[in-house]
């Protein structure tokens, strides 16, 4: 590794926010928690993290009601016309956009907008672990499984660009177990899929 700090600075971040929130019945991206929408919180976290220079937000379903709330943010907004295909289409678009913005990118973190306890420190820990070790995939550990946020070294971009349908980060995490290490993130288990999840969130 030539320059670990440079490696960290060249890590991009993709916020996957194209889903239709079908189980919730209303766009989760616009749910308000502590004075901000979930998507605004995710963007704020990204912009105050080590990845702040290369942040892509992928929108899809309900783009017309979500975009106005984030249009003045210093992020690159990409619209996924194929959002109904599933998560894979958003990951492919996010990686493509990142490479357009910064062709020399060394890695990318995938995160969602419905994990409100992701913070800049966690994102730094992912990039630091990547810089300190030879592992190409750094995943977060919660609920006895590994998931997002997850950092992929650029060597995995071809595999990310081949994902299809509902496939996501977990497919690669399971396919390359020997190249995966983890960061403990117990609060990653708190995500918002239903109204009950959202109501419980206000107890935290």
N, C-alpha and C positions, 0 to 999 in steps of 0.2 A: 504494500500500500504506500503510495508515494507521499501523500499528505492527508493525514486523517481529518484535520479540520476542514480542508478543502472538500474532502469526501462528504463530510456532514453538510457543508454548505451547498453541495450539488445534489442534495436529495430533494425530490419533488414531493408534493402531497396532492392526493386526489380525494375530494369529498364526493361520495356517491350519494346523490340525492334525487334520483330519477324515478323512484318507485311511486306506485299509486296509493300506498297506505290502505290497501283494500280492507284489511282487518279492522282498521281504525274508523274508516268511514269519512275521514277528513284529512287533508294533507298534513302529515306529521311534521313536515319541514316548517310549517307555520305555527305549530303549537308553541305557546309562550311559557317559558320557565325562567324565573328570576329576571323578568323585565326584557328578555330577548326571545326571539323565536329559536327553536332548536337549531335551525340552519345558521342563523346569525351567530349563535354561540360557537358552533363548530368552526365557522369562518374566523371568528375572533381568536379562537384557540390556534388555528392554523397560522394566522397573520402575526401572532406573537410568539411563534415557535421558530426553530432553526430553519424551517422550510419556507419561511415567509415570502421568499422571492419567487417561488415557483408553485403557486397554488391553483389548482383547477377544480371548479365546481361543476359537476355533471347534473344537469336538470333534464327532466323528461315529462312525466305525467304532471298535470296541473302547473306547467311552466308559467302560464300567463298570470297566475295568482301568486306564484312564489318569486319570480324574477324581480318584481318591483321592490320587494323588501331587501334585496341584496345588490341592486344594480349599481349602487355607489361604492361598493366594496372593492378593494384593490386586489381582485382575483380575476382569473380568466374563467368566464362562464361558457360552458359548452352545452349545446342542446342536443340531446340524444333522440333522434327521430325513431330509433328502433327500440325505445325503452320497453315496449311490450314483450320483447324477446326475453327479457330478464336481465339479471345482474351482469352477465358476461358482456353484453353490448355496451354497458356504461364503463366497464373496466377497459375494454378495447379503445373506446373513444377517449377516455381519460389519459391512457398511456400515449396515444397518438398525439393528443394536444400537448402533453408535457414535452414530448420530443420535438414538436414544432417550436415551442417556446424556448427550450433549452436542450439542443441536440447533445450536449456533453453531460447530460444528467447521469448520475452514477447509481441512482436507486429511486424508488418511489414508495411512499406510504399510502395505503388504502385505508380510508376511514369513512364512517357513516355519520349522519347527523343526529341519529337517535340514541347515541351513547353520551349523555350530557356530562359525564364525569371524566371524559378525556381532557387532559390539560397539557400545556406546553412542556411540562417536565416529562410526562410520559413519552411524548413525541421525541424529546431530546434523548431519553433513555434508549429508545429504539435505534436512533441514529448513532449514538455512542457505542452501543453493543455491536452494531455493524462495523464501526470503525476499529473496534478493539479485537474483533474475532474474525474468523474466516467463514462464518456462517452466512449463507446467501439469503436466508429467510428468517426474519425476527418477528415472532408472533406474540400476541398477548394471551396470557393464560387466565381463564376464569371458568367456573362451572365445570371443572375437570375436562376442559377442552381448550383448543387453541383457535384464535380467531383474530378479528380486527380490533383495533388498528394493527396492521401488519406491514412490515417493510420488506420489499423485494429488491434485491440487487438487480441492476440493469441486465445482468445475464439472463434473468427470467422474463424479460419483456417479450421475447418471442412466444413463450408459453402463455403469457397473459393475453397476448394478441390472438391466440388460437382458441381461447375459451368460447364456449357456445351456450346459448339458452340460459338456464338458471345456474350454471356453474359459476363459482366465485373463487375467492382466495383459498377456501378450504380444500379445493381440488388439488392445488399445488402443494399446500401444506402436507396433505396426505401422500402425494405422489413422490415427494422428496424428503422423507422424514430425517435422513441423515444430514441434511443441510439446514435443519431448522433448530433454532434455539428460542428461548422464551423469556418474556418479562412478566412478572406477576402483576395482574390488574384485576383484583376481585370486583371492583365497581364496574367492570366491563359487563358483568352479568345484568346490569340494569339497563334495559333498552325499552323502547316504546313501540309496541305493536298493537296494543288495545287501549281502550279508554281506561280500563282498570290499571294498566301499567302507568298511564299518565297520572291518574289519581294517586297512585302509590308514590310516584316521583315527588309529589309535593310534600310527602312526609320526610324527605331527605334534606 
